[in-house]
Amino acid sequence: VGPGQRSGILCFRDERRTSAEIVAGLRERGIVTADRFDSVRLSPHFYNDAGEVERMLEALRQVL
């Protein structure tokens, strides 16, 4: 991967829930994600702080 070809996008799956279920559960908790190719897509940016990341992780724990 060269300069300009990097991204903070993260995609994941979980065998306990469908990606659509996870995305819906996170949305109910105020976390914006997307369902892409049977995966949950997160795209954090430099302006997301540690507190927001922790809030997303807690919401994900609740959904899963």
mmCIF file of the N, C-alpha and C atoms, coordinates in Angstrom:
data_MODEL
# 
_entry.id   MODEL 
# 
loop_
_atom_site.group_PDB 
_atom_site.id 
_atom_site.type_symbol 
_atom_site.label_atom_id 
_atom_site.label_alt_id 
_atom_site.label_comp_id 
_atom_site.label_asym_id 
_atom_site.label_entity_id 
_atom_site.label_seq_id 
_atom_site.pdbx_PDB_ins_code 
_atom_site.Cartn_x 
_atom_site.Cartn_y 
_atom_site.Cartn_z 
_atom_site.occupancy 
_atom_site.B_iso_or_equiv 
_atom_site.pdbx_formal_charge 
_atom_site.auth_seq_id 
_atom_site.auth_comp_id 
_atom_site.auth_asym_id 
_atom_site.auth_atom_id 
_atom_site.pdbx_PDB_model_num 
ATOM 1   N N  . VAL A 1 1  ? 0.859   -1.179  0.000  1.00 0.00 ? 1  VAL A N  1 
ATOM 2   C CA . VAL A 1 1  ? 0.000   0.000   0.000  1.00 0.00 ? 1  VAL A CA 1 
ATOM 3   C C  . VAL A 1 1  ? 0.897   1.231   0.000  1.00 0.00 ? 1  VAL A C  1 
ATOM 4   N N  . GLY A 1 2  ? 0.647   2.108   -0.916 1.00 0.00 ? 2  GLY A N  1 
ATOM 5   C CA . GLY A 1 2  ? 1.463   3.299   -1.043 1.00 0.00 ? 2  GLY A CA 1 
ATOM 6   C C  . GLY A 1 2  ? 0.771   4.536   -0.493 1.00 0.00 ? 2  GLY A C  1 
ATOM 7   N N  . PRO A 1 3  ? 1.462   5.677   -0.546 1.00 0.00 ? 3  PRO A N  1 
ATOM 8   C CA . PRO A 1 3  ? 0.880   6.940   -0.086 1.00 0.00 ? 3  PRO A CA 1 
ATOM 9   C C  . PRO A 1 3  ? -0.434  7.226   -0.816 1.00 0.00 ? 3  PRO A C  1 
ATOM 10  N N  . GLY A 1 4  ? -1.417  7.667   -0.074 1.00 0.00 ? 4  GLY A N  1 
ATOM 11  C CA . GLY A 1 4  ? -2.711  7.981   -0.664 1.00 0.00 ? 4  GLY A CA 1 
ATOM 12  C C  . GLY A 1 4  ? -3.597  6.766   -0.881 1.00 0.00 ? 4  GLY A C  1 
ATOM 13  N N  . GLN A 1 5  ? -3.133  5.582   -0.519 1.00 0.00 ? 5  GLN A N  1 
ATOM 14  C CA . GLN A 1 5  ? -3.923  4.367   -0.715 1.00 0.00 ? 5  GLN A CA 1 
ATOM 15  C C  . GLN A 1 5  ? -4.363  3.750   0.607  1.00 0.00 ? 5  GLN A C  1 
ATOM 16  N N  . ARG A 1 6  ? -4.308  4.497   1.663  1.00 0.00 ? 6  ARG A N  1 
ATOM 17  C CA . ARG A 1 6  ? -4.689  3.980   2.974  1.00 0.00 ? 6  ARG A CA 1 
ATOM 18  C C  . ARG A 1 6  ? -6.034  4.548   3.391  1.00 0.00 ? 6  ARG A C  1 
ATOM 19  N N  . SER A 1 7  ? -6.689  3.827   4.253  1.00 0.00 ? 7  SER A N  1 
ATOM 20  C CA . SER A 1 7  ? -8.012  4.238   4.687  1.00 0.00 ? 7  SER A CA 1 
ATOM 21  C C  . SER A 1 7  ? -8.259  3.757   6.105  1.00 0.00 ? 7  SER A C  1 
ATOM 22  N N  . GLY A 1 8  ? -9.100  4.450   6.824  1.00 0.00 ? 8  GLY A N  1 
ATOM 23  C CA . GLY A 1 8  ? -9.485  4.042   8.161  1.00 0.00 ? 8  GLY A CA 1 
ATOM 24  C C  . GLY A 1 8  ? -10.751 3.200   8.165  1.00 0.00 ? 8  GLY A C  1 
ATOM 25  N N  . ILE A 1 9  ? -11.179 2.739   6.997  1.00 0.00 ? 9  ILE A N  1 
ATOM 26  C CA . ILE A 1 9  ? -12.404 1.956   6.893  1.00 0.00 ? 9  ILE A CA 1 
ATOM 27  C C  . ILE A 1 9  ? -12.171 0.559   7.465  1.00 0.00 ? 9  ILE A C  1 
ATOM 28  N N  . LEU A 1 10 ? -13.142 0.111   8.238  1.00 0.00 ? 10 LEU A N  1 
ATOM 29  C CA . LEU A 1 10 ? -13.079 -1.209  8.845  1.00 0.00 ? 10 LEU A CA 1 
ATOM 30  C C  . LEU A 1 10 ? -14.355 -1.952  8.497  1.00 0.00 ? 10 LEU A C  1 
ATOM 31  N N  . CYS A 1 11 ? -14.222 -3.179  8.017  1.00 0.00 ? 11 CYS A N  1 
ATOM 32  C CA . CYS A 1 11 ? -15.376 -4.031  7.746  1.00 0.00 ? 11 CYS A CA 1 
ATOM 33  C C  . CYS A 1 11 ? -15.240 -5.303  8.574  1.00 0.00 ? 11 CYS A C  1 
ATOM 34  N N  . PHE A 1 12 ? -16.357 -5.768  9.124  1.00 0.00 ? 12 PHE A N  1 
ATOM 35  C CA . PHE A 1 12 ? -16.311 -6.993  9.913  1.00 0.00 ? 12 PHE A CA 1 
ATOM 36  C C  . PHE A 1 12 ? -17.630 -7.733  9.825  1.00 0.00 ? 12 PHE A C  1 
ATOM 37  N N  . ARG A 1 13 ? -17.581 -8.999  10.218 1.00 0.00 ? 13 ARG A N  1 
ATOM 38  C CA . ARG A 1 13 ? -18.757 -9.866  10.311 1.00 0.00 ? 13 ARG A CA 1 
ATOM 39  C C  . ARG A 1 13 ? -18.755 -10.530 11.671 1.00 0.00 ? 13 ARG A C  1 
ATOM 40  N N  . ASP A 1 14 ? -19.920 -10.998 12.071 1.00 0.00 ? 14 ASP A N  1 
ATOM 41  C CA . ASP A 1 14 ? -20.029 -11.747 13.311 1.00 0.00 ? 14 ASP A CA 1 
ATOM 42  C C  . ASP A 1 14 ? -20.973 -12.909 13.068 1.00 0.00 ? 14 ASP A C  1 
ATOM 43  N N  . GLU A 1 15 ? -20.596 -14.081 13.513 1.00 0.00 ? 15 GLU A N  1 
ATOM 44  C CA . GLU A 1 15 ? -21.409 -15.268 13.243 1.00 0.00 ? 15 GLU A CA 1 
ATOM 45  C C  . GLU A 1 15 ? -22.697 -15.310 14.064 1.00 0.00 ? 15 GLU A C  1 
ATOM 46  N N  . ARG A 1 16 ? -22.825 -14.458 15.071 1.00 0.00 ? 16 ARG A N  1 
ATOM 47  C CA . ARG A 1 16 ? -24.022 -14.467 15.912 1.00 0.00 ? 16 ARG A CA 1 
ATOM 48  C C  . ARG A 1 16 ? -25.161 -13.640 15.352 1.00 0.00 ? 16 ARG A C  1 
ATOM 49  N N  . ARG A 1 17 ? -24.855 -12.648 14.529 1.00 0.00 ? 17 ARG A N  1 
ATOM 50  C CA . ARG A 1 17 ? -25.864 -11.738 13.979 1.00 0.00 ? 17 ARG A CA 1 
ATOM 51  C C  . ARG A 1 17 ? -25.536 -11.451 12.509 1.00 0.00 ? 17 ARG A C  1 
ATOM 52  N N  . THR A 1 18 ? -26.587 -11.146 11.745 1.00 0.00 ? 18 THR A N  1 
ATOM 53  C CA . THR A 1 18 ? -26.344 -10.716 10.372 1.00 0.00 ? 18 THR A CA 1 
ATOM 54  C C  . THR A 1 18 ? -25.818 -9.281  10.391 1.00 0.00 ? 18 THR A C  1 
ATOM 55  N N  . SER A 1 19 ? -25.202 -8.894  9.319  1.00 0.00 ? 19 SER A N  1 
ATOM 56  C CA . SER A 1 19 ? -24.704 -7.519  9.250  1.00 0.00 ? 19 SER A CA 1 
ATOM 57  C C  . SER A 1 19 ? -25.868 -6.525  9.315  1.00 0.00 ? 19 SER A C  1 
ATOM 58  N N  . ALA A 1 20 ? -26.997 -6.865  8.718  1.00 0.00 ? 20 ALA A N  1 
ATOM 59  C CA . ALA A 1 20 ? -28.162 -5.972  8.774  1.00 0.00 ? 20 ALA A CA 1 
ATOM 60  C C  . ALA A 1 20 ? -28.656 -5.801  10.209 1.00 0.00 ? 20 ALA A C  1 
ATOM 61  N N  . GLU A 1 21 ? -28.647 -6.875  10.994 1.00 0.00 ? 21 GLU A N  1 
ATOM 62  C CA . GLU A 1 21 ? -29.065 -6.781  12.394 1.00 0.00 ? 21 GLU A CA 1 
ATOM 63  C C  . GLU A 1 21 ? -28.101 -5.906  13.197 1.00 0.00 ? 21 GLU A C  1 
ATOM 64  N N  . ILE A 1 22 ? -26.821 -6.064  12.948 1.00 0.00 ? 22 ILE A N  1 
ATOM 65  C CA . ILE A 1 22 ? -25.818 -5.273  13.670 1.00 0.00 ? 22 ILE A CA 1 
ATOM 66  C C  . ILE A 1 22 ? -25.953 -3.797  13.312 1.00 0.00 ? 22 ILE A C  1 
ATOM 67  N N  . VAL A 1 23 ? -26.073 -3.513  12.027 1.00 0.00 ? 23 VAL A N  1 
ATOM 68  C CA . VAL A 1 23 ? -26.211 -2.122  11.578 1.00 0.00 ? 23 VAL A CA 1 
ATOM 69  C C  . VAL A 1 23 ? -27.462 -1.491  12.198 1.00 0.00 ? 23 VAL A C  1 
ATOM 70  N N  . ALA A 1 24 ? -28.575 -2.224  12.208 1.00 0.00 ? 24 ALA A N  1 
ATOM 71  C CA . ALA A 1 24 ? -29.811 -1.692  12.791 1.00 0.00 ? 24 ALA A CA 1 
ATOM 72  C C  . ALA A 1 24 ? -29.644 -1.449  14.292 1.00 0.00 ? 24 ALA A C  1 
ATOM 73  N N  . GLY A 1 25 ? -29.026 -2.390  14.992 1.00 0.00 ? 25 GLY A N  1 
ATOM 74  C CA . GLY A 1 25 ? -28.812 -2.233  16.430 1.00 0.00 ? 25 GLY A CA 1 
ATOM 75  C C  . GLY A 1 25 ? -27.920 -1.053  16.756 1.00 0.00 ? 25 GLY A C  1 
ATOM 76  N N  . LEU A 1 26 ? -26.880 -0.866  15.972 1.00 0.00 ? 26 LEU A N  1 
ATOM 77  C CA . LEU A 1 26 ? -25.998 0.273   16.191 1.00 0.00 ? 26 LEU A CA 1 
ATOM 78  C C  . LEU A 1 26 ? -26.716 1.586   15.880 1.00 0.00 ? 26 LEU A C  1 
ATOM 79  N N  . ARG A 1 27 ? -27.518 1.588   14.815 1.00 0.00 ? 27 ARG A N  1 
ATOM 80  C CA . ARG A 1 27 ? -28.267 2.797   14.450 1.00 0.00 ? 27 ARG A CA 1 
ATOM 81  C C  . ARG A 1 27 ? -29.193 3.214   15.595 1.00 0.00 ? 27 ARG A C  1 
ATOM 82  N N  . GLU A 1 28 ? -29.861 2.223   16.215 1.00 0.00 ? 28 GLU A N  1 
ATOM 83  C CA . GLU A 1 28 ? -30.743 2.516   17.351 1.00 0.00 ? 28 GLU A CA 1 
ATOM 84  C C  . GLU A 1 28 ? -29.981 3.183   18.493 1.00 0.00 ? 28 GLU A C  1 
ATOM 85  N N  . ARG A 1 29 ? -28.671 2.951   18.556 1.00 0.00 ? 29 ARG A N  1 
ATOM 86  C CA . ARG A 1 29 ? -27.830 3.512   19.615 1.00 0.00 ? 29 ARG A CA 1 
ATOM 87  C C  . ARG A 1 29 ? -27.056 4.745   19.151 1.00 0.00 ? 29 ARG A C  1 
ATOM 88  N N  . GLY A 1 30 ? -27.416 5.262   17.974 1.00 0.00 ? 30 GLY A N  1 
ATOM 89  C CA . GLY A 1 30 ? -26.809 6.488   17.469 1.00 0.00 ? 30 GLY A CA 1 
ATOM 90  C C  . GLY A 1 30 ? -25.472 6.316   16.781 1.00 0.00 ? 30 GLY A C  1 
ATOM 91  N N  . ILE A 1 31 ? -25.139 5.085   16.381 1.00 0.00 ? 31 ILE A N  1 
ATOM 92  C CA . ILE A 1 31 ? -23.875 4.814   15.703 1.00 0.00 ? 31 ILE A CA 1 
ATOM 93  C C  . ILE A 1 31 ? -24.169 4.561   14.223 1.00 0.00 ? 31 ILE A C  1 
ATOM 94  N N  . VAL A 1 32 ? -23.571 5.342   13.355 1.00 0.00 ? 32 VAL A N  1 
ATOM 95  C CA . VAL A 1 32 ? -23.807 5.228   11.921 1.00 0.00 ? 32 VAL A CA 1 
ATOM 96  C C  . VAL A 1 32 ? -22.790 4.270   11.304 1.00 0.00 ? 32 VAL A C  1 
ATOM 97  N N  . THR A 1 33 ? -23.297 3.201   10.717 1.00 0.00 ? 33 THR A N  1 
ATOM 98  C CA . THR A 1 33 ? -22.484 2.229   9.996  1.00 0.00 ? 33 THR A CA 1 
ATOM 99  C C  . THR A 1 33 ? -23.225 1.898   8.709  1.00 0.00 ? 33 THR A C  1 
ATOM 100 N N  . ALA A 1 34 ? -22.697 0.980   7.933  1.00 0.00 ? 34 ALA A N  1 
ATOM 101 C CA . ALA A 1 34 ? -23.366 0.574   6.700  1.00 0.00 ? 34 ALA A CA 1 
ATOM 102 C C  . ALA A 1 34 ? -23.246 -0.930  6.524  1.00 0.00 ? 34 ALA A C  1 
ATOM 103 N N  . ASP A 1 35 ? -24.246 -1.497  5.870  1.00 0.00 ? 35 ASP A N  1 
ATOM 104 C CA . ASP A 1 35 ? -24.244 -2.917  5.535  1.00 0.00 ? 35 ASP A CA 1 
ATOM 105 C C  . ASP A 1 35 ? -23.707 -3.040  4.111  1.00 0.00 ? 35 ASP A C  1 
ATOM 106 N N  . ARG A 1 36 ? -22.515 -3.591  3.982  1.00 0.00 ? 36 ARG A N  1 
ATOM 107 C CA . ARG A 1 36 ? -21.872 -3.720  2.672  1.00 0.00 ? 36 ARG A CA 1 
ATOM 108 C C  . ARG A 1 36 ? -21.391 -5.156  2.463  1.00 0.00 ? 36 ARG A C  1 
ATOM 109 N N  . PHE A 1 37 ? -21.963 -5.817  1.458  1.00 0.00 ? 37 PHE A N  1 
ATOM 110 C CA . PHE A 1 37 ? -21.509 -7.163  1.081  1.00 0.00 ? 37 PHE A CA 1 
ATOM 111 C C  . PHE A 1 37 ? -21.497 -8.106  2.288  1.00 0.00 ? 37 PHE A C  1 
ATOM 112 N N  . ASP A 1 38 ? -22.603 -8.098  3.041  1.00 0.00 ? 38 ASP A N  1 
ATOM 113 C CA . ASP A 1 38 ? -22.752 -8.954  4.231  1.00 0.00 ? 38 ASP A CA 1 
ATOM 114 C C  . ASP A 1 38 ? -21.717 -8.660  5.306  1.00 0.00 ? 38 ASP A C  1 
ATOM 115 N N  . SER A 1 39 ? -21.225 -7.437  5.352  1.00 0.00 ? 39 SER A N  1 
ATOM 116 C CA . SER A 1 39 ? -20.288 -6.986  6.381  1.00 0.00 ? 39 SER A CA 1 
ATOM 117 C C  . SER A 1 39 ? -20.768 -5.654  6.939  1.00 0.00 ? 39 SER A C  1 
ATOM 118 N N  . VAL A 1 40 ? -20.358 -5.366  8.161  1.00 0.00 ? 40 VAL A N  1 
ATOM 119 C CA . VAL A 1 40 ? -20.626 -4.063  8.767  1.00 0.00 ? 40 VAL A CA 1 
ATOM 120 C C  . VAL A 1 40 ? -19.438 -3.171  8.436  1.00 0.00 ? 40 VAL A C  1 
ATOM 121 N N  . ARG A 1 41 ? -19.707 -2.013  7.882  1.00 0.00 ? 41 ARG A N  1 
ATOM 122 C CA . ARG A 1 41 ? -18.642 -1.080  7.481  1.00 0.00 ? 41 ARG A CA 1 
ATOM 123 C C  . ARG A 1 41 ? -18.635 0.114   8.425  1.00 0.00 ? 41 ARG A C  1 
ATOM 124 N N  . LEU A 1 42 ? -17.503 0.328   9.051  1.00 0.00 ? 42 LEU A N  1 
ATOM 125 C CA . LEU A 1 42 ? -17.263 1.500   9.904  1.00 0.00 ? 42 LEU A CA 1 
ATOM 126 C C  . LEU A 1 42 ? -16.229 2.368   9.206  1.00 0.00 ? 42 LEU A C  1 
ATOM 127 N N  . SER A 1 43 ? -16.406 3.661   9.277  1.00 0.00 ? 43 SER A N  1 
ATOM 128 C CA . SER A 1 43 ? -15.401 4.542   8.672  1.00 0.00 ? 43 SER A CA 1 
ATOM 129 C C  . SER A 1 43 ? -15.084 5.709   9.588  1.00 0.00 ? 43 SER A C  1 
ATOM 130 N N  . PRO A 1 44 ? -14.358 5.426   10.665 1.00 0.00 ? 44 PRO A N  1 
ATOM 131 C CA . PRO A 1 44 ? -13.959 6.508   11.573 1.00 0.00 ? 44 PRO A CA 1 
ATOM 132 C C  . PRO A 1 44 ? -12.977 7.462   10.890 1.00 0.00 ? 44 PRO A C  1 
ATOM 133 N N  . HIS A 1 45 ? -12.944 8.680   11.367 1.00 0.00 ? 45 HIS A N  1 
ATOM 134 C CA . HIS A 1 45 ? -12.064 9.695   10.792 1.00 0.00 ? 45 HIS A CA 1 
ATOM 135 C C  . HIS A 1 45 ? -11.234 10.342  11.891 1.00 0.00 ? 45 HIS A C  1 
ATOM 136 N N  . PHE A 1 46 ? -10.316 11.182  11.487 1.00 0.00 ? 46 PHE A N  1 
ATOM 137 C CA . PHE A 1 46 ? -9.406  11.830  12.438 1.00 0.00 ? 46 PHE A CA 1 
ATOM 138 C C  . PHE A 1 46 ? -10.143 12.688  13.456 1.00 0.00 ? 46 PHE A C  1 
ATOM 139 N N  . TYR A 1 47 ? -11.344 13.139  13.114 1.00 0.00 ? 47 TYR A N  1 
ATOM 140 C CA . TYR A 1 47 ? -12.070 13.992  14.041 1.00 0.00 ? 47 TYR A CA 1 
ATOM 141 C C  . TYR A 1 47 ? -12.877 13.205  15.085 1.00 0.00 ? 47 TYR A C  1 
ATOM 142 N N  . ASN A 1 48 ? -12.924 11.866  14.980 1.00 0.00 ? 48 ASN A N  1 
ATOM 143 C CA . ASN A 1 48 ? -13.548 11.060  16.029 1.00 0.00 ? 48 ASN A CA 1 
ATOM 144 C C  . ASN A 1 48 ? -12.561 10.914  17.174 1.00 0.00 ? 48 ASN A C  1 
ATOM 145 N N  . ASP A 1 49 ? -13.025 11.248  18.376 1.00 0.00 ? 49 ASP A N  1 
ATOM 146 C CA . ASP A 1 49 ? -12.119 11.161  19.518 1.00 0.00 ? 49 ASP A CA 1 
ATOM 147 C C  . ASP A 1 49 ? -12.251 9.812   20.231 1.00 0.00 ? 49 ASP A C  1 
ATOM 148 N N  . ALA A 1 50 ? -11.400 9.589   21.207 1.00 0.00 ? 50 ALA A N  1 
ATOM 149 C CA . ALA A 1 50 ? -11.364 8.312   21.927 1.00 0.00 ? 50 ALA A CA 1 
ATOM 150 C C  . ALA A 1 50 ? -12.704 8.013   22.600 1.00 0.00 ? 50 ALA A C  1 
ATOM 151 N N  . GLY A 1 51 ? -13.384 9.037   23.088 1.00 0.00 ? 51 GLY A N  1 
ATOM 152 C CA . GLY A 1 51 ? -14.683 8.843   23.720 1.00 0.00 ? 51 GLY A CA 1 
ATOM 153 C C  . GLY A 1 51 ? -15.720 8.304   22.750 1.00 0.00 ? 51 GLY A C  1 
ATOM 154 N N  . GLU A 1 52 ? -15.700 8.807   21.541 1.00 0.00 ? 52 GLU A N  1 
ATOM 155 C CA . GLU A 1 52 ? -16.637 8.323   20.528 1.00 0.00 ? 52 GLU A CA 1 
ATOM 156 C C  . GLU A 1 52 ? -16.336 6.881   20.136 1.00 0.00 ? 52 GLU A C  1 
ATOM 157 N N  . VAL A 1 53 ? -15.083 6.543   20.059 1.00 0.00 ? 53 VAL A N  1 
ATOM 158 C CA . VAL A 1 53 ? -14.695 5.162   19.752 1.00 0.00 ? 53 VAL A CA 1 
ATOM 159 C C  . VAL A 1 53 ? -15.158 4.239   20.880 1.00 0.00 ? 53 VAL A C  1 
ATOM 160 N N  . GLU A 1 54 ? -14.977 4.651   22.116 1.00 0.00 ? 54 GLU A N  1 
ATOM 161 C CA . GLU A 1 54 ? -15.434 3.855   23.260 1.00 0.00 ? 54 GLU A CA 1 
ATOM 162 C C  . GLU A 1 54 ? -16.956 3.701   23.238 1.00 0.00 ? 54 GLU A C  1 
ATOM 163 N N  . ARG A 1 55 ? -17.672 4.764   22.881 1.00 0.00 ? 55 ARG A N  1 
ATOM 164 C CA . ARG A 1 55 ? -19.134 4.707   22.798 1.00 0.00 ? 55 ARG A CA 1 
ATOM 165 C C  . ARG A 1 55 ? -19.572 3.706   21.729 1.00 0.00 ? 55 ARG A C  1 
ATOM 166 N N  . MET A 1 56 ? -18.872 3.688   20.603 1.00 0.00 ? 56 MET A N  1 
ATOM 167 C CA . MET A 1 56 ? -19.178 2.735   19.536 1.00 0.00 ? 56 MET A CA 1 
ATOM 168 C C  . MET A 1 56 ? -18.911 1.308   20.008 1.00 0.00 ? 56 MET A C  1 
ATOM 169 N N  . LEU A 1 57 ? -17.787 1.091   20.700 1.00 0.00 ? 57 LEU A N  1 
ATOM 170 C CA . LEU A 1 57 ? -17.462 -0.251  21.188 1.00 0.00 ? 57 LEU A CA 1 
ATOM 171 C C  . LEU A 1 57 ? -18.492 -0.730  22.207 1.00 0.00 ? 57 LEU A C  1 
ATOM 172 N N  . GLU A 1 58 ? -18.929 0.150   23.085 1.00 0.00 ? 58 GLU A N  1 
ATOM 173 C CA . GLU A 1 58 ? -19.962 -0.229  24.058 1.00 0.00 ? 58 GLU A CA 1 
ATOM 174 C C  . GLU A 1 58 ? -21.275 -0.571  23.348 1.00 0.00 ? 58 GLU A C  1 
ATOM 175 N N  . ALA A 1 59 ? -21.657 0.212   22.354 1.00 0.00 ? 59 ALA A N  1 
ATOM 176 C CA . ALA A 1 59 ? -22.866 -0.075  21.587 1.00 0.00 ? 59 ALA A CA 1 
ATOM 177 C C  . ALA A 1 59 ? -22.735 -1.428  20.884 1.00 0.00 ? 59 ALA A C  1 
ATOM 178 N N  . LEU A 1 60 ? -21.579 -1.698  20.354 1.00 0.00 ? 60 LEU A N  1 
ATOM 179 C CA . LEU A 1 60 ? -21.354 -2.975  19.668 1.00 0.00 ? 60 LEU A CA 1 
ATOM 180 C C  . LEU A 1 60 ? -21.458 -4.137  20.646 1.00 0.00 ? 60 LEU A C  1 
ATOM 181 N N  . ARG A 1 61 ? -20.930 -3.979  21.847 1.00 0.00 ? 61 ARG A N  1 
ATOM 182 C CA . ARG A 1 61 ? -21.058 -5.025  22.881 1.00 0.00 ? 61 ARG A CA 1 
ATOM 183 C C  . ARG A 1 61 ? -22.536 -5.303  23.186 1.00 0.00 ? 61 ARG A C  1 
ATOM 184 N N  . GLN A 1 62 ? -23.335 -4.256  23.227 1.00 0.00 ? 62 GLN A N  1 
ATOM 185 C CA . GLN A 1 62 ? -24.761 -4.412  23.508 1.00 0.00 ? 62 GLN A CA 1 
ATOM 186 C C  . GLN A 1 62 ? -25.490 -5.133  22.379 1.00 0.00 ? 62 GLN A C  1 
ATOM 187 N N  . VAL A 1 63 ? -25.102 -4.835  21.152 1.00 0.00 ? 63 VAL A N  1 
ATOM 188 C CA . VAL A 1 63 ? -25.749 -5.425  19.982 1.00 0.00 ? 63 VAL A CA 1 
ATOM 189 C C  . VAL A 1 63 ? -25.375 -6.891  19.827 1.00 0.00 ? 63 VAL A C  1 
ATOM 190 N N  . LEU A 1 64 ? -24.123 -7.193  20.114 1.00 0.00 ? 64 LEU A N  1 
ATOM 191 C CA . LEU A 1 64 ? -23.677 -8.584  19.945 1.00 0.00 ? 64 LEU A CA 1 
ATOM 192 C C  . LEU A 1 64 ? -23.987 -9.390  21.185 1.00 0.00 ? 64 LEU A C  1 
# 
